Amino acid sequence: MKSIRIQRYGGPEVLQRCETDLPRPGLGEVLVRVRHAGINFMDVHTRQGKYAQSRTYPVRLPCTLGMEGAGEVVGLGADVSGLHSGDRVAWCLSWGSYAEFAAVPAARLAPVPEALALDRAAAAMFPGCTAHYLAHDVAALAPGKACLVHAASGVIGQLLVQFAKRLGATVLATTSSAEKAAVARACGADHVLGYEGFADAVRELTAGQGADVVFDAIGRDTLRQSLRATRMRGLVVNYGAVSGALNDLDPLELGEAGSLFLTRPRLADHLTDATTTRRRAAAVFGGLMDGSLKLDIAGRYTLDDVEAAHAALEERRQVGKAVLTLPA
Ligand SMILES: NC(=O)c1ccc[n+]([C@@H]2O[C@H](COP(=O)([O-])OP(=O)(O)OC[C@H]3O[C@@H](n4cnc5c(N)ncnc54)[C@H](OP(=O)(O)O)[C@@H]3O)[C@@H](O)[C@H]2O)c1
């Protein structure tokens, strides 16, 4: 089968087109014919080696890239029940979706309703489940709460804004351009700001208090200012670090900023069993189907040009989701 693998960490040049044997589904695994793979910033981080030492997301080289996809079940490993050949499924947090076939743990699979196209399911599974747990479980957003969503035109940013609005929160958002600001507004953001001086702007818009919750996946470039944008005893959710990690944060700074709570959550700890995976996926897929959630597929790629997809993410040019379509 055709796949995209890395044998070492580095820039887009380490992505290799390979011809390999089909993976064999092991105990509790399912063999899936991959139709579409989601292309995510996490793939860039994986390629760069940022998970080389991770216990949550262990990566072993050589690694077939891609940790989100959708397709049909074509084989079952031992000790798998309730799934059948031909079932339409989507998954995330299992590596190997930049390939024609993938062996995926059954507990990571969610059914895809007939009414939802597989490319949309592949696009939404990972960012949808992420935005779902961040808004509902980490931040417990509700009417009367104000949150700040950084990079609100990013894939998770867009979905976070939409879930936050559905939960009744007031949403402040940051983006880096007028075009991206329009995307954040279309998702329902109440106020859209630039990054320059955002903490002061957030305080002005919240009667001097600051936001109850700040969602920050930018990291080094914004996290310190995010502390200043948060109200006393508020919550800072640092769920990523696209600009690099802030390595010198002293806990005392949380005290000085108003006894803040800072968390660095991971989807793996909020997608711990099949029931939770299916519950979150059902909420996301249901929203896409009834129109209450939207996520545009803004970039379509094949195995031949996946480097361009990674470049668009790293250069901040991708607005909306990028999807890799495998050969028919
Ligand atoms: N913790 C979790 O559970 C979890 C789960 C999934 C993903 N993540 C992480 O969440 C982060 C965002 O993922 P995503 O898929 O939403 O990414 P995305 O769609 O590519 O959005 C990233 C956005 O960040 C902004 N940005 C600011 N500084 C940047 C820089 N130096 N380089 C690139 N982009 C920069 C850009 O928007 P502006 O130009 O408007 O600033 C960009 O559009 C990633 O770090 C990912 O690994 C975490």
The ligand as an SDF file (V2000), in Angstrom:
LIG
                    3D

 48 52  0  0  0  0  0  0  0  0999 V2000
   -4.2690   19.7170   23.8970 N   0  0  0  0  0  0  0  0  0  0  0  0
   -5.0330   19.0700   23.0410 C   0  0  0  0  0  0  0  0  0  0  0  0
   -5.8620   18.2380   23.4150 O   0  0  0  0  0  0  0  0  0  0  0  0
   -4.8810   19.3560   21.5790 C   0  0  0  0  0  0  0  0  0  0  0  0
   -5.6360   18.6360   20.6460 C   0  0  0  0  0  0  0  0  0  0  0  0
   -5.5000   18.9480   19.3010 C   0  0  0  0  0  0  0  0  0  0  0  0
   -4.5840   19.9240   18.8990 C   0  0  0  0  0  0  0  0  0  0  0  0
   -3.8590   20.5780   19.8350 N   0  0  0  0  0  0  0  0  0  0  0  0
   -2.9120   21.6510   19.4580 C   0  0  0  0  0  0  0  0  0  0  0  0
   -3.6360   22.8450   19.2060 O   0  0  0  0  0  0  0  0  0  0  0  0
   -2.8490   23.6780   18.3820 C   0  0  0  0  0  0  0  0  0  0  0  0
   -3.7060   24.2940   17.2790 C   0  0  0  0  0  0  0  0  0  0  0  0
   -4.1420   23.2840   16.3940 O   0  0  0  0  0  0  0  0  0  0  0  0
   -5.0620   23.6410   15.1360 P   0  0  0  0  0  0  0  0  0  0  0  0
   -5.2870   22.3620   14.4130 O   0  0  0  0  0  0  0  0  0  0  0  0
   -6.2320   24.4490   15.5590 O   0  0  0  0  0  0  0  0  0  0  0  0
   -4.0700   24.5470   14.2740 O   0  0  0  0  0  0  0  0  0  0  0  0
   -4.4130   25.5680   13.1010 P   0  0  0  0  0  0  0  0  0  0  0  0
   -5.7700   25.3780   12.5560 O   0  0  0  0  0  0  0  0  0  0  0  0
   -3.3000   25.5140   12.1310 O   0  0  0  0  0  0  0  0  0  0  0  0
   -4.3820   26.9570   13.8370 O   0  0  0  0  0  0  0  0  0  0  0  0
   -3.2080   27.4910   14.2840 C   0  0  0  0  0  0  0  0  0  0  0  0
   -3.3560   29.0170   14.2820 C   0  0  0  0  0  0  0  0  0  0  0  0
   -2.4660   29.5110   15.2570 O   0  0  0  0  0  0  0  0  0  0  0  0
   -2.1200   30.8420   14.9220 C   0  0  0  0  0  0  0  0  0  0  0  0
   -0.6800   31.0240   15.1110 N   0  0  0  0  0  0  0  0  0  0  0  0
   -0.1340   31.9330   15.9480 C   0  0  0  0  0  0  0  0  0  0  0  0
    1.1940   31.8520   15.9350 N   0  0  0  0  0  0  0  0  0  0  0  0
    1.5130   30.8660   15.0540 C   0  0  0  0  0  0  0  0  0  0  0  0
    2.7560   30.3340   14.6150 C   0  0  0  0  0  0  0  0  0  0  0  0
    3.9260   30.7700   15.0820 N   0  0  0  0  0  0  0  0  0  0  0  0
    2.7260   29.3350   13.7030 N   0  0  0  0  0  0  0  0  0  0  0  0
    1.5730   28.8700   13.2260 C   0  0  0  0  0  0  0  0  0  0  0  0
    0.3550   29.3290   13.6190 N   0  0  0  0  0  0  0  0  0  0  0  0
    0.3320   30.3400   14.5370 C   0  0  0  0  0  0  0  0  0  0  0  0
   -2.5490   31.0880   13.4570 C   0  0  0  0  0  0  0  0  0  0  0  0
   -3.6980   31.9330   13.4610 O   0  0  0  0  0  0  0  0  0  0  0  0
   -3.4700   33.5310   13.4560 P   0  0  0  0  0  0  0  0  0  0  0  0
   -2.6410   33.8080   12.2320 O   0  0  0  0  0  0  0  0  0  0  0  0
   -4.8000   34.1390   13.4370 O   0  0  0  0  0  0  0  0  0  0  0  0
   -2.7020   33.8440   14.7190 O   0  0  0  0  0  0  0  0  0  0  0  0
   -2.9480   29.6830   12.9810 C   0  0  0  0  0  0  0  0  0  0  0  0
   -3.9700   29.7290   12.0230 O   0  0  0  0  0  0  0  0  0  0  0  0
   -1.6760   22.8150   17.9090 C   0  0  0  0  0  0  0  0  0  0  0  0
   -0.5390   23.0800   18.7200 O   0  0  0  0  0  0  0  0  0  0  0  0
   -2.1470   21.4070   18.1890 C   0  0  0  0  0  0  0  0  0  0  0  0
   -1.1010   20.4910   18.3640 O   0  0  0  0  0  0  0  0  0  0  0  0
   -3.9860   20.3140   21.1600 C   0  0  0  0  0  0  0  0  0  0  0  0
  1  2  1  0
  2  3  2  0
  2  4  1  0
  4  5  1  0
  4 48  2  0
  5  6  2  0
  6  7  1  0
  7  8  2  0
  8  9  1  0
  8 48  1  0
  9 10  1  0
  9 46  1  0
 10 11  1  0
 11 12  1  0
 11 44  1  0
 12 13  1  0
 13 14  1  0
 14 15  2  0
 14 16  1  0
 14 17  1  0
 17 18  1  0
 18 19  2  0
 18 20  1  0
 18 21  1  0
 21 22  1  0
 22 23  1  0
 23 24  1  0
 23 42  1  0
 24 25  1  0
 25 26  1  0
 25 36  1  0
 26 27  1  0
 26 35  1  0
 27 28  2  0
 28 29  1  0
 29 30  1  0
 29 35  2  0
 30 31  1  0
 30 32  2  0
 32 33  1  0
 33 34  2  0
 34 35  1  0
 36 37  1  0
 36 42  1  0
 37 38  1  0
 38 39  2  0
 38 40  1  0
 38 41  1  0
 42 43  1  0
 44 45  1  0
 44 46  1  0
 46 47  1  0
M  CHG  2   8   1  16  -1
M  END
$$$$
